[in-house]
Amino acid sequence: MTRLAGILFVILACAGTASSAEDVCAVAAHLVQADAPLPRVAAAIKKKTLPIVVAGTTSSTLPGSTGPALAYPTRLEAALQQKLPGVSVKVTSFAKPRQSAAEMAAAFPKVLRDEKPALIVWQTGTADAMMGISADAFQATLEDAIGRVHEGGADVVFINPQYSPRTDAVVATAPYTEAMRWVAAGNAINLFDRQAVMREWGELGTFDLHAATKSLDTAAKVHDCIGRLLADLVLQGVAAAGDEAKDKTTR
């Protein structure tokens, strides 16, 4: 009886922890919305295999031996695996420091051939801002690359620069964030507005983002929430693809 009670306590504690994490993440859930369908992702899910590639810079990673397991690409994989039982979900991260959008785009043909992803999650903007690459050149790179990615068989989700009260006044990312918004709106691409989500968390006190650069625990929680919310956006895009397919069959 004592052993059974202990097992039940562990189960309830784990459930409570998961529920608590979802509640914290949900504070900014109203800022996450799929505005475009993800038909290639939907097709992959029907085949029970969902390969995803994350292309990004150091803000897609966390330091230390446990960093990869705590960073949002891995948390995205875990969240999607939980929400898609029976589907094999694999998220591969190609995050490297100080990669410009053009450098990432140049690597996409090989990534598409080797990994055959149904989705490329493209986190970019900060490196271009720091390197002084013009916002117009940055926008042109995005416009050109998304067509090539679609031709290669993958959908695209943009992730804009992260918000940090420590660096926001130093690195002028606003023109690049706006360029991503324009390209997403003009090309039916979903944008995960990480900047707005993190600013919301910071302003509401959900996370102490002043401490995030020093506290791996805080950073891990932020990444976990980003992974969970990104999974929600992906599934919204899949649902939109299903609705679009139904509309075509009823016309």
C-alpha positions in Angstrom: 0.0 0.0 0.0 2.8 2.4 0.9 4.6 1.5 -2.4 1.4 2.2 -4.4 0.9 5.5 -2.7 4.5 6.5 -3.5 4.0 5.6 -7.2 0.8 7.6 -7.3 2.6 10.6 -5.7 5.3 10.5 -8.4 2.8 10.3 -11.2 0.7 13.2 -9.8 3.9 15.2 -9.2 5.1 14.7 -12.8 1.6 15.6 -14.1 1.5 18.7 -11.9 5.0 19.8 -13.2 3.9 19.4 -16.8 0.7 21.3 -16.2 2.5 24.1 -14.4 5.0 24.4 -17.3 2.1 24.6 -19.8 0.4 27.3 -17.7 3.6 29.4 -17.7 4.1 29.1 -21.4 0.5 29.9 -22.1 0.9 33.4 -20.7 2.1 34.4 -24.2 0.1 31.9 -26.2 -2.2 34.6 -27.7 0.8 35.9 -29.6 1.4 32.6 -31.4 -0.9 32.0 -34.4 -0.4 30.2 -37.7 -1.4 32.5 -40.5 -0.6 30.0 -43.3 -1.1 26.3 -43.9 1.8 23.8 -43.7 0.9 21.3 -46.4 4.2 19.5 -46.5 4.2 19.0 -42.8 0.6 17.7 -43.0 1.6 15.2 -45.7 4.6 14.0 -43.7 2.4 13.4 -40.6 0.1 11.3 -42.7 3.1 9.2 -43.6 3.9 8.9 -39.9 7.4 10.5 -40.2 8.0 14.1 -39.5 11.6 15.3 -40.1 12.3 19.0 -39.1 15.4 21.1 -39.4 16.2 24.1 -37.3 18.6 26.6 -38.9 19.8 29.2 -36.5 22.5 30.8 -34.5 23.5 30.6 -30.8 20.1 31.7 -29.5 18.9 28.3 -30.7 21.3 26.6 -28.4 22.2 26.4 -24.7 25.7 25.8 -23.2 27.1 22.8 -21.4 26.7 19.1 -21.7 23.0 19.2 -21.0 22.4 22.3 -23.3 21.3 20.4 -26.4 18.7 18.5 -24.5 17.3 21.7 -23.0 17.3 23.9 -26.1 14.2 24.7 -28.0 14.9 22.4 -31.0 14.9 19.3 -28.7 11.9 20.7 -26.7 10.0 21.2 -30.0 10.7 17.5 -30.9 9.4 16.4 -27.4 6.3 18.5 -27.6 5.4 17.3 -31.1 6.1 13.7 -30.3 3.7 14.0 -27.3 1.0 15.6 -29.5 1.5 13.3 -32.4 1.3 9.7 -31.1 2.3 7.2 -33.7 4.3 9.7 -35.7 8.1 9.5 -35.7 9.3 13.1 -35.1 12.9 14.1 -35.6 14.2 17.6 -35.1 17.8 18.2 -36.3 19.5 21.4 -35.3 22.0 23.2 -37.6 22.6 26.1 -35.3 26.0 27.8 -35.6 27.3 31.1 -34.1 27.3 34.3 -36.2 25.6 32.8 -39.3 24.0 35.4 -41.6 20.8 34.6 -43.4 22.7 34.3 -46.7 25.1 31.8 -45.2 22.2 29.7 -43.9 20.4 30.0 -47.2 23.5 28.8 -49.0 23.5 25.6 -46.9 19.8 24.8 -47.5 20.2 22.8 -50.8 22.5 20.3 -49.1 20.3 20.2 -46.0 17.2 19.5 -48.2 19.1 16.7 -50.0 20.6 15.1 -47.0 17.9 15.5 -44.3 14.8 15.7 -46.6 12.9 17.8 -44.0 9.2 18.5 -44.2 9.8 21.8 -42.4 12.7 24.2 -42.0 12.4 26.4 -38.9 14.6 29.4 -39.8 15.8 31.5 -36.9 17.6 34.5 -38.2 18.1 38.3 -38.1 20.4 39.0 -35.2 23.7 38.1 -36.9 22.8 40.2 -39.9 22.1 43.2 -37.6 25.4 42.7 -35.8 27.3 42.4 -39.1 25.8 45.5 -40.5 24.2 43.7 -43.5 21.5 45.9 -44.9 17.8 45.1 -44.0 17.1 45.2 -47.8 19.7 42.6 -48.6 18.5 40.5 -45.7 14.9 40.7 -47.0 16.0 39.8 -50.5 17.8 36.7 -49.1 14.6 35.6 -47.3 12.5 36.1 -50.4 14.8 34.1 -52.6 15.4 31.3 -50.2 11.8 30.4 -49.3 11.0 29.6 -53.0 14.0 27.3 -53.1 13.0 25.6 -49.9 9.5 25.0 -51.1 10.9 23.6 -54.4 13.0 21.3 -52.2 9.9 19.9 -50.5 9.8 21.7 -47.2 7.6 24.3 -45.5 9.2 27.2 -43.7 8.5 28.8 -40.4 10.5 32.0 -39.5 11.7 32.8 -36.0 12.7 36.4 -35.4 15.5 37.6 -33.1 15.0 37.0 -29.4 14.2 39.8 -26.9 16.7 40.6 -24.3 16.6 43.8 -22.1 20.4 43.6 -21.9 21.0 43.7 -25.7 17.8 45.3 -27.1 19.2 48.8 -26.9 22.6 47.8 -28.3 21.7 45.6 -31.3 19.1 47.3 -33.6 17.1 44.3 -34.8 13.8 46.2 -35.5 14.5 46.6 -39.3 15.2 42.9 -39.6 12.2 41.8 -37.6 10.0 44.0 -39.8 11.6 42.6 -42.9 10.7 39.1 -41.7 7.2 40.2 -41.0 6.8 41.6 -44.5 8.2 38.5 -46.2 6.1 36.2 -44.1 2.9 38.2 -44.9 3.6 38.5 -48.6 4.5 34.8 -49.1 2.1 32.9 -46.8 4.9 32.0 -44.4 4.3 31.5 -40.7 6.3 33.7 -38.3 6.9 32.7 -34.7 7.2 36.1 -33.1 9.8 35.1 -30.5 10.6 38.8 -29.8 7.0 39.6 -28.9 6.6 36.4 -26.9 9.7 37.1 -24.8 8.9 40.7 -24.3 5.5 39.7 -23.0 7.2 37.3 -20.5 9.6 40.0 -19.4 7.0 42.7 -18.9 4.6 40.4 -17.0 7.4 39.0 -14.9 6.9 35.5 -16.1 10.6 35.1 -16.5 13.4 37.3 -15.2 15.1 37.9 -18.6 17.8 40.1 -16.9 19.0 36.9 -15.3 18.5 34.7 -18.3 22.1 35.1 -19.6 23.5 34.0 -16.2 20.9 31.4 -15.2 20.8 28.2 -17.2 17.7 27.3 -15.3 15.8 30.4 -16.5 17.1 30.0 -20.0 16.1 26.3 -20.1 12.5 27.3 -19.0 12.3 29.9 -21.7 13.5 27.4 -24.3 11.1 24.8 -23.1 8.2 27.3 -23.6 9.4 28.3 -27.0 9.5 24.6 -28.0 6.0 24.1 -26.7 4.5 27.2 -28.3 6.3 26.5 -31.6 4.8 23.0 -31.6 1.4 24.6 -31.2 2.0 26.9 -34.2 3.1 23.9 -36.3 -0.1 22.0 -35.5 -2.2 25.0 -36.2 -0.5 25.2 -39.6 -1.3 21.5 -40.1 -4.9 22.1 -39.2 -5.1 25.0 -41.7 -3.7 22.7 -44.4 -6.4 20.2 -43.7 -9.1 22.9 -43.9 -7.6 24.2 -47.2 -7.6 20.7 -48.7 -11.3 20.2 -47.7 -12.2 23.5 -49.3 -10.6 22.4 -52.6 -12.6 19.2 -52.6 -15.9 20.9 -52.0 -15.6 23.4 -54.8 
